[in-house]
Amino acid sequence: MTVIGHYLDGAMRDGASGRTVPVFNPAIGASDKSVALADGSEVEAAVAAARKAWPDWSKTPPLRRARILDRFKTLLWERADELAETISAEHGKTHADALGEVTRGIEVVEFAVGAPHLLKGEFSENVGSDVDTHSIRQSLGVCAGITPFNFPTMVPLWMFPVALACGNTFVLKPSERVPSPALKLAAWLAECGLPDGVFNVVQGDKQAVDALLHHPDVRAVSFVGSTPVAEYIHRTAMTNGKRVQALGGAKNHSVIMPDADMDMAADALMGAAFGSAGERCMAISVAVPVTDAVADALIERLVPKIEALKIGPGSDPSSEMGPLITAEHLDRVRGYVGRGEEEGARIVTDGRDFRQDRQGYENGFFMGATLLDHVTPDMDVWKDEIFGPVLSVVRRPSYEEAIALIHRHDYANGTAVFTSNGNTARRFSQDIEVGMVGVNVPIPVPMAFHSFGGWKASNFSDHNMHGMEGIRFYTRMKTTTTRWPTNAANAPQFAIPTLG
């Protein structure tokens, strides 16, 4: 069995700890490779390499850093299909979906290439008599990224291109479920001229995470994952004096108003709820039709679309939805559907009944799309992040009650409204207490030159990811005040200087 290792100080390394876990192909439900799980010494080696590389990299002119990233961007475009195939093989998502993930990641690299302009400081002449002041943004040092299984390329690309452009070095700890894409990124960065030690990949589990969180040379930690883990990452890293981005879970609602284009809303919900088998932090998992008439019209349109959904391996170009990540997660999602039925929800379409009959894929972790109606806020299917192909319909009689429903939830990552009324759309965008809002856009993920992040229990961060928020997170401000000697005599000053 092939063992996937680490990338440390410019070279691929075998695991030294002896600990491994299998890496599955979710479409066939089997494993022919495993990944090494780092111990403290391997994390130490990764951080030491990054720490050693930082002084020279931080002093490398920003334009030279940007040119390396520009070559990397070109390589990503040329090899996007190869990277997408690697993602599909270990995650299970369709090739088209994986290619979309790669594209959204490349957009951040494109943004990072322009970082020299964004790293400019400010200068003030004569803030006092013969005194000038200037400010600059400087790198932090060694930064770490801890990334989830569902976007094994896009989420790392939200982090390290901005960090590297700002002059930091980086240690990436990808999900042990999908470990291979990170190693391709590391090899391609080296091919583009990135110096050894600037970017490192350490595979692992909680042991590796804790080693990064407690390491005194790690200055900043970026994380995307579930809310309980995000809260743990935030608390532990802050206790150890680090900057933290910690993005957590989601329960994204889509409000469908009576004046919405119902066909448009139904098509949007299909992709937003069932794309990537619902394993997205920006998936729409709750539809909130305003009035029963809207709910009935929406469900009438959704059912035939769900029944026609093509479910299969990600390698099949005709597949619209692939498998879930593991057998354990498949059982978990099925359990939520059963619990929803017990609590009083009506199962309109039951994905638990789906069975993949294609030869070679009978043991894959497949589930059909599930639609639940008459879901209420006291049910677990509304309260919890299911992270699977399950769409819950929560009927509400008015716009005000739809807003109140969303505000009751602890998560506030993304939301959307479907309407043909500009005043309703504007009001919704102003009223809603959620970090990312779509108007007739079901998955409102901002472009790279804006920033990504939710509110409430969906985000434990002072700065969101990528965009100018990313530049601010990965740099610190330094302000220098300057006076040059003159022939004038200067007497000692014992009061606080005013410089006037």
TORDOPA-613360 format. One record per atom (N, C-alpha, C): residue in one letter; x, y negated, z. Coordinates in steps of 0.05 Angstrom, whole numbers, plus 5000, padded with zeros to 4 digits. Layout:
REM residues N
aXYZ ...
This chain:
REM residues 500
m501750245000 m500050005000 m501849755000 t501249574982 t502749324980 t502249155005 v504349035017 v504048855040 v504748575031 i502848395034 i503248115027 i504547975050 g506747835044 g508347705065 g508047405066 h510247275075 h510246985080 h512046845058 y511946585059 y513746415043 y515146225061 l517646265067 l519146115087 l521746005075 d522045745077 d524545615069 d525345675040 g523345675022 g523845714994 g524046004984 a523246195001 a523546474993 a521246635004 m520346844988 m518347024997 m519647205019 r518247255040 r519247415062 r517347635070 d518347865076 d516748085087 d515948015116 g513848125125 g513048095153 g514948245171 a515648115193 a517548245212 a516148345237 s513648265242 s512248335266 s511348625267 g510948735243 g509849005241 g506749015242 r505548785247 r502548775248 r501548705220 t499548855211 t498248805186 t495248855188 v493648735169 v490848805167 v490248845137 p488349005130 p487749055102 p486448805089 v487048775063 v485748575047 v483948715027 f481348655027 f479448795011 f478848644985 n478048804965 n476648694942 n473648734948 p472248514954 p469448544963 p467648664943 a468348644917 a466548754896 a466549054896 i468749184904 i468849474904 i468749584933 g469049404953 g468949494980 g471249664989 a473649624976 a475949784982 a478449614983 s480549714995 s483049564998 s485449734987 d487149604972 d489649734964 d492049574972 k491649374990 k493849204999 k493149105027 s495249015041 s494848905068 s496548645070 v496048495091 v497548245095 v498948255122 a501348155122 a502848145147 a501747935165 l501647985191 l500747785211 l503247685226 a503747435225 a506147325237 a506047335267 d508347355279 d508547315308 d509847045313 g510446985338 g511546725345 g514146665332 s515846865328 s518546815316 s518246735287 e516246845272 e515946775244 e514746495242 v512946425259 v511946145260 v514245955266 e515846035285 e518245865292 e520045825268 a520446035252 a522146015229 a520945825208 a518245835205 a516945655186 a517145365194 v516645315220 v516745045230 v519644935230 a521545105236 a524345025236 a525144945208 a524345105188 a524945035160 a523744765152 a521244725160 a519944475154 a521244235168 r521944285193 r523244075209 r525943995197 k527444195188 k530044145176 k529843985150 a527744045134 a527343925108 a526243645110 w525043575133 w523543325134 w525243075131 p527543045144 p528942785141 p529542715112 d530542905097 d531242845069 d528642795053 w526642965057 w524142925041 w522842665048 s522742585073 s521442335081 s522842095069 k525542115064 k527041895052 k527241915022 t526142125010 t525942144981 t524041924971 p524841774951 p523041554942 p520341674935 p518241534943 p515441634937 p514941694908 l516241544890 l515841614861 l516941884854 r519241964866 r520342224861 r518542444872 r517442394896 r515642584907 r513142614889 a512142384880 a509842394863 a510342534836 r512742514826 r513342644800 r513342954803 i514243054826 i514143334832 i511243424833 l509543274846 l506643334848 l505343314820 d506343134804 d505243104777 d505843354760 r508243454763 r508943704749 r507243934760 f506843934786 f505144144798 f502344134788 k501243894785 k498543854774 k498343974746 t500343914730 t500244024702 t500344324703 l502044444720 l502244734722 l499544854731 l498244724750 l495644814759 l493544824737 w493544614720 w491744624697 w492344844678 e494944894673 e495745094654 e495145374664 r495245414691 r494845684702 r492345704719 a490445534713 a487945534729 a486545804728 d486445924704 d485046184701 d486446404718 e489146394718 e490646594733 e490046564763 l489946314772 l489346264801 l486546344807 a484646284789 a481846354794 a481446664795 e482946814779 e482847104780 e483747204807 t485847084818 t486947164844 t484847114866 i483546884864 i481446814884 i479147014882 s478247064858 s475947254855 s476547534865 a478947624861 a479647894869 a479547934899 e480247724915 e480247754944 e477847634958 h476647434945 h474247304957 h471747434947 g471547484921 g469147594909 g467547404893 k468047144895 k466446944880 k466946984850 t465046884834 t465246914805 t467646754795 h468546834771 h470846694759 h470146404754 a467746344745 a467046074740 a467045904765 d466046024787 d466045884813 d468845844823 a470546044820 a473346014828 a474745804812 l474145794786 l475345594769 l474445314777 g471945294786 g470945034796 g472344954821 e472945144839 e474445094863 e477244984856 v478545114837 v481245024829 v481144744819 t479144684802 t478844414791 t478544204812 r476744264832 r476344064853 r478944024870 g480544234872 g483144204886 g485044044870 i485144084844 i486943934826 i486343634828 e483843564831 e483043284833 e484543144856 v485043294878 v486443174901 v489343144894 v490543334879 v493243294870 v493543054852 e491543014834 e491542774817 e491442524834 f489842524855 f489842294874 f492542254887 a493742474896 a496242454911 a498542354894 v498342404867 v500442304849 v500541994850 g498341864857 g498241574859 g498841464886 a499841634904 a500341554931 a502441324934 p504441304917 p506341084921 p504940814922 h502940774906 h501340524908 h499940494935 l498940714945 l497440704970 l499140684995 l501740744992 l503540735015 l504740455018 k503940265002 k505039995004 k504239875031 g506139725043 g505539585068 g504639305064 e504839145085 e504038865084 e506338685094 f506338435084 f508538255092 f507237985098 s508137865120 s507337595127 s509737425132 e509937205116 e512237025119 e511536815140 n513536745157 n513236525176 n510836575195 v510736805207 v508736835228 v509436665252 g511936585254 g512936385273 g515236235259 s516436055274 s518635905262 s520936085254 d521536115228 d523636285217 d523236575224 v520736665229 v520136935236 v518237055216 d518937295205 d517237445186 d516437705198 t514237815189 t513238075198 t512438245174 h513238495175 h512238675154 h511538945167 s509639085154 s508739345163 s509039545141 i509639795150 i509940015130 i508540255141 r507940445123 r506840705131 r509040915128 q509541065149 q511641265148 q510341545155 s511741745146 s510842025151 s510942095180 l509542315187 l509342405214 l511542605220 g512142785201 g514043005206 g512843265195 v512843475212 v511843735204 v508743735209 c507243795188 c504343815190 c503544105184 a501344185195 a500344455191 a497444455181 g496844645164 g494044685154 g493144965160 i490744985171 i489545245178 i486945255162 t486745435142 t484645415122 t482945665121 p480445645111 p478445855113 p478546035088 f477046265090 f477046455068 f475446365045 n473446185049 n471546135027 n472545945006 f474645785012 f475945624991 f478945644995 p480145874987 p482945924992 p484945754976 t483945614956 t485545424941 t484745134946 m482145084943 m481244804945 m481844674972 v481244814994 v481744685020 v484644635025 p486544825020 p489344755023 p490144515006 l488944504981 l489644274964 l488344014973 w486444024991 w485443785004 w487543675023 m489343845033 m491143775054 m493943715045 f495343925035 f498243895032 f499143705010 p497743664987 p498743464968 p498943184980 v496843114995 v496942845008 v499142835029 a499443045045 a501543045065 a504243025052 l504743185031 l507343175018 l507842905005 a505842794992 a506142534979 a506942314999 c506042345024 c506542145045 c509342195058 g510742415050 g513442465061 g513542665083 n511342805088 n511343005109 n512243275097 t512943465114 t513343745106 t510943895117 f510544145108 f508044285113 f508344575118 v506744675137 v506444965142 v503545035138 l502945215119 l500145295114 l499645575125 k497545595141 k496645855151 k493945915138 p493946065115 p491446125101 p489846345115 s487446385107 s485846605118 s487146865111 e487247045131 e488447315126 e486647475108 r484147395103 r482347535085 r483047485055 v484147245050 v484747165022 v487547045022 p489647205025 p492247095029 p493947035004 s493247144981 s494947124958 s495046854944 p492846704941 p492946454927 p495046264939 a495346254965 a497246074978 a500046124969 l500746384965 l503446444956 l503946364928 k501846374911 k502146274884 k502745974884 l501245824901 l501645534903 l504445474912 a505445634931 a508245584941 a510245634919 a509945854905 a511845914884 a511845704862 w509445604855 w509245404834 w510345134842 l510045064868 l511244824878 l514344834875 a515445064882 a518345094880 a519145074851 e517645184833 e518145174804 e518244884794 c516644714807 c516444434799 c518644264812 g520344384828 g522544234840 g522244154869 l520244264883 l520044194911 l522344314926 p523744164943 p525944274958 p525144494977 d526944674983 d526444895002 d525744775029 g523744905042 g522944825069 g520844615070 v520344475048 v518344265049 v515544385051 f515044615038 f512444755039 f512945045046 n511545135067 n511845405077 n509145535081 v508945795077 v506445945082 v507046165102 v505546155124 v505746365144 v503046495147 q502946755140 q500446905142 q499946985171 g497447015179 g496947095206 g494147065216 d493847115242 d491247095255 d491446895278 k489946935299 k489846735321 k492646705334 q494246915334 q496946895346 q498546675331 a498446685305 a499846485289 a498646205293 v496046185294 v494645935298 v495545815325 d495545965346 d496245865372 d499145775373 a500845925359 a503645845358 a504045575345 l502545515324 l502545255311 l501445035329 l499245095342 l497944895359 l499744815383 h501444995392 h503044935416 h505944855408 h506644875383 h509444815376 h509944515378 p512044435392 p512544155397 p513344005371 d514344145351 d515144005326 d512943965306 v510644085311 v508344045293 v506843795302 r506843595285 r505743325292 r502843295286 a501843445266 a499043415258 a497943685249 v495343735254 v494043985246 v491443915232 s491144045208 s488644015193 s487244285193 f484644295197 f483144545199 f480444515185 v479544725172 v476744755163 v475845035171 g473445055183 g472445315191 g469845275207 s469245465224 s466845465240 s467145255263 t464845165273 t464844965294 t466145055320 p465645295330 p467045385355 p470045375352 v471045465329 v473945465325 v474945185321 a473445015306 a474244735302 a474444595329 e472544645347 e472644515373 e475144615389 y475744875386 y478144985400 y480644865389 i480844855362 i483244735349 i483544445358 h481344295358 h481544015365 h482443975394 r481244125412 r481944095440 r484844185446 t485644405434 t488344515440 t490444335427 a490044255402 a492044085389 a492343815403 m490043695410 m490143435423 m491543465450 t491043675465 t492343725490 t495443735487 n496243835464 n499143855458 n500143615442 g498643395442 g499643145432 g499743115402 k498043255388 k498043255358 k495643095347 r496042995323 r493742895308 r492143135298 v489543095296 v487843325288 v485643245268 q485343395247 q482943405231 q481743675235 a479343695245 a478043955250 a475243945241 l474744045217 l472044045205 l470744315211 g468244295222 g466844535231 g464544615213 g462544745225 g460444865210 g458344675199 a456344795187 a454244625174 a451644775173 k449544615171 k446844715166 k445544495149 n446044505123 n445344285105 n442444305096 h440944095100 h438144075092 h437743915067 s435843995051 s435043845027 s432043785029 v431443525030 v428743425032 v427543395003 i425243514998 i423943504972 i421443344976 m421443104965 m419142924967 m416942994946 p414442904951 p412342964932 p412842854904 d414342634902 d414842524875 d417342634862 a418542834873 a421042954862 a420343104836 d422343124819 d422243294796 d422543584806 m420443734807 m420444004819 m422244194805 d422344184779 d424044364764 d427044304770 m427644044771 m430343964778 m431044054806 a429244014825 a429844094852 a430244394855 a428544544841 a428744844843 a431444934831 d432244824808 d434744904796 d437044824814 a436944594826 a439044504844 a439244674868 l437044754880 l437044924904 l438145204897 m437645304874 m438645564867 m441745564868 g442945374855 g445845354855 g447045294883 a445645104897 a446745014923 a446345224945 a444245384943 a443745584964 a445145844958 f445345924933 f446246194926 f448946204912 g449945974903 g452645974891 g454646064912 s456646214903 s458646324921 s457446484944 a455046604938 a453546774958 a453046614983 g452746354981 g452146185004 g454446145023 e456846235016 e459146215033 e460645945028 r459145725032 r460245455029 r459345285052 c461145115062 c460344935083 c458444725073 m458344685047 m456544485035 m454044615022 a453644875026 a451345005015 a448744895027 i446744865011 i444044795022 i442745055032 s442345075058 s441145305070 s438345265080 v437445005080 v434744945089 v433444755069 a431144835058 a429544665041 a427344555058 v426944285056 v424844155072 v422844015054 p420944165043 p418844045026 p416943885043 v416343645034 v414443465048 v411643515038 t410043645053 t407243735049 t407244025040 d405044155046 d404744435038 d404544465007 a403444264995 a403144284965 a405844284952 v407744124962 v410444124951 v411844394957 a411444494981 a412644754989 a411644974970 d409044984965 d407945194948 d409045174919 a409144924909 a410144874882 a413144954880 l414644894901 l417444954900 l417945254901 i416545394918 i416845684921 i415945824895 e413845724883 e412945834858 e415045824836 r416645614836 r418845594817 r421345754825 l421845774851 l424245914860 l424146214856 v421846334861 v421646624861 v422546754835 p421546664812 p422446794787 p425446744781 k426446514790 k429246464786 k430946644803 i430046694828 i431546884846 i431447164835 e429147244825 e428847514814 e430547554789 a431147334775 a432747354751 a435747314756 l436447264781 l439247204788 l441047444782 k443247394768 k445047614761 k447247644782 i447147864796 i448947914818 i450948134810 g453448084812 g455448274804 g458248194811 p460248334802 p463048274808 p463848004796 g465647874809 g466547614799 g468047634773 s469047864766 s470547904741 s468647924717 d466047954721 d464147974700 d463147694693 p463647594669 p462847314662 p459847264664 s458247484664 s455347434666 s454347414694 s456047474714 s455247464742 s454847174750 e452647124764 e452046864776 e452646854806 m452647084819 m453247094847 m454747354853 g456847334868 g458447564875 g457847674903 p459547844914 p459047964940 p459847774963 l459147864987 l460047735011 l462947825017 i464247695036 i467147735040 i467847995052 t466248095072 t466848345085 t464348505091 a464648755098 a462348925106 a461148815131 e462848725150 e461848615175 e460148375171 h461048195153 h459447955148 h456848025134 l456848215116 l454448305103 l452448395124 d453248555143 d451448645164 d450448415180 r452148215185 r451347985201 r449147825187 v449447785161 v447447635146 v444847785144 r444948045139 r442548205139 r441148195166 g442648195187 g441548175214 g439947925218 y440947705207 y439547445210 y436847455196 v436747585172 v434247605158 v432147765174 g433147985186 g431348155202 g430347995227 r432147845239 r431347695262 r429447475255 g429747345232 g427847145223 g425047265219 e424947505208 e422347635204 e421047695231 e422647785250 e421647845277 e420647595291 e421847365285 e421047115298 e418746975284 g417847085262 g415446985249 g415746865222 a418146855211 a418546755184 a417346955164 r416446855141 r415447035120 r417647075099 i418347325094 i420347385074 i419047385047 v419747185030 v418747165003 v420247344984 t422847334985 t424647514971 t426647624991 d427047884990 d428648025010 d431248124997 g433447985002 g435948064991 g437248315003 r436148395026 r437248635039 r436748885022 d434748875004 d434049104988 d435949144964 f437648944959 f439248954934 f441349174937 r441649324915 r443649534914 r445049504887 q447749494887 q449349474863 q449649754851 d448549794827 d448650064815 d450750084793 r452349874789 r454449894769 r456650084778 q457650254760 q459650444767 q462150314777 g463150394800 g465450284812 g464950064832 y462449964833 y461849744851 y459649814871 e459050074873 e456850164890 e457450104919 n459950084927 n460650034955 n461449744960 g461049574941 g461649294944 g459749164965 f460648934975 f459148804997 f457048604985 f455248724969 f453248554955 f450648534971 m449448304968 m446748244979 m445248074960 g442648114958 g441047944940 g440347684954 a439347494937 a438547234947 a435947264963 t435847134986 t433547165005 t432246895008 l429646885007 l428046645011 l426146695034 l426346525055 l424646545078 l422746295079 d420246335083 d418346115085 d417246105114 h416045875120 h414845825147 h416945865169 v419345775164 v421445775185 v420945535203 t421445575228 t421045365248 t423645315264 p423845075276 p426345005290 p427045175314 d425245345323 d425945515346 d427145785337 m427445825311 m428446075301 m431546065297 d432846285301 d435746295297 d436546245268 v434846315249 v435546275221 v435645975215 w434345805231 w434645515228 w436945405244 k437245515268 k439245395286 k442145465279 d442645715269 d445345805265 d446245775236 e448845755232 e450045765206 e450246055197 i448646135178 i448646415169 i450946475150 f451646285133 f453846315114 f453346545095 g450946565084 g450346765065 g448146675046 p447246845028 p445246765008 p442346765019 v441946595039 v439346575052 v438346285052 l436146235040 l434945965039 l432345965056 s432245795076 s429945775093 s428245535085 v425645565084 v423845345078 v422445265104 v422945015111 v421644895135 v419744675126 r417244725127 r415244535117 r414844305136 r414644065125 r414143825142 r411943655128 p410143535144 p407943385132 p408743105123 s411042995131 s411642715124 s414742685123 y415442465110 y418242385108 y419442355136 e418042225154 e419042175181 e419642435196 e417842635193 e418242885207 e420543045194 a420943005168 a423243135155 a425843025166 i425942765168 i428342635180 i428842725209 a426642735224 a426842815252 a427943105254 l427043275236 l428043555236 l431043565232 i432043415213 i434943415207 i436443315232 h435443105244 h436742985267 h436743165292 r434943355292 r434943545315 r437243745314 h438443775291 h440543975288 h443243875297 d444844045310 d447543965319 d449443915296 y449044045274 y450844015251 y449843775233 a451743635222 a451043405205 a453143375184 n453543585168 n455643585148 n454643445123 g452743565109 g451643445085 g448643475083 t447343315067 t444543325064 t443843205037 a441343245028 a440443145002 a437543075003 v436642894986 v433842834982 v433242844952 f431042964946 f430042974918 f427642794916 t427842584900 t425742394897 t426042244871 s423842124861 s423941944838 s423641654846 n423641604872 n423141344883 n425741224894 g426541004882 g429040874891 g428940774920 n426640674928 n426440584956 n426640814976 t425441034969 t425741274986 t428541364988 a429941374965 a432741454965 a434441274982 r434041014978 r435640814993 r435140845023 r432540875030 r431840895058 r433041155070 f432941375055 f434041625065 f437041595071 s438441475052 s441341445055 s442041275079 q440341075085 q440840905108 q439941045135 d437741185134 d436641295158 d438141545169 i439141705151 i440041965158 i442741965173 e442842115194 e445342125211 e446942375203 v447942365179 v449542585167 v451842465151 g454042595151 g456442475139 g456542455109 m455342635095 m455342635065 m452542665055 v451642495037 v448942475029 v448742494998 g446842654988 g446342674960 g443542574953 v443242424932 v440642344922 v440342484895 n438642684895 n438242864872 n440843004865 v442643024884 v445143164881 v445243354905 p445143624901 p444743804923 p447243854940 i449643834927 i452143884942 i453843634939 p453443434956 p454843174952 p457643174963 v459443334950 v462243334958 v463543104944 p464742914959 p465942674947 p468342744929 m468842584909 m471142614893 m473642554910 a475942624899 a478442614915 a479142334924 f478342124909 f479041854916 f477141734937 h475041894944 h473541834968 h474342044989 s472942065011 s473842245032 s471542435041 f472342675050 f470442885057 f470342915088 g467842915099 g467642975127 g464742925137 g463843095155 g461143075166 g461142925192 w458942935206 w458542805232 w457743015253 k457542925278 k456743095300 k458443345303 a457243575307 a458743825311 a459943935285 s459743795263 s460943875238 s463743765235 n464643595252 n467243465248 n468343365274 f470743465281 f472143365305 f474743225295 s474342995284 s476642855271 s476242555273 d478542405275 d478442115273 d478542035243 h479842205227 h480042145198 h479042375182 n477442315161 n476542525144 n478742615125 m478142805107 m480142925090 m480242785062 h482642785051 h483442665026 h482442385023 g482842265000 g482241974997 g484041815016 m483341565020 m484841385038 m484841485066 e482741625074 e482741745101 e485041945104 g485642095083 g487842285084 g490542135086 i490841925071 i493241765072 i493741655101 r491541555113 r491841455140 r492441675160 f491241915156 f491742135175 f494642225174 y495842235150 y498442355147 y500742145149 t500041905157 t502141695161 t501641545187 r503641415196 r503441235220 r504540965213 m503340765225 m504140495219 m506440405236 k508340265223 k510540145237 k510739855228 t510939675248 t510939385243 t513539265253 t515039125236 t517539005243 t517438705242 t518338575263 t518338285264 t521338195264 t521938005246 t524737945239 t525337645242 r527637585256 r528737315256 r531737335252 w532837185234 w535737185228 w537036955243 p539537005252 p540936795268 p541336535252 t541036315266 t541536045255 t543535905273 n544235655265 n546135505282 n544735385306 a542035385306 a540635265329 a541035435354 a541435295376 a541735435402 a539035545411 n539035785422 n536535905432 n536735955462 a535035845477 a534935875505 a533336135512 p534036265534 p532436505542 p529536435545 q527736625537 q524836585540 q523836795559 f522536715581 f521636895601 f518636935600 a517236775585 a514336815580 a514036975555 i511737095552 i511137265528 i511437085503 p513037165483 p513436995460 p510836955444 t510436705435 t508136645419 t508736615389 l511336565384 l512336545356 l511136305341 g509636135354 g508435915340 g510335685333 
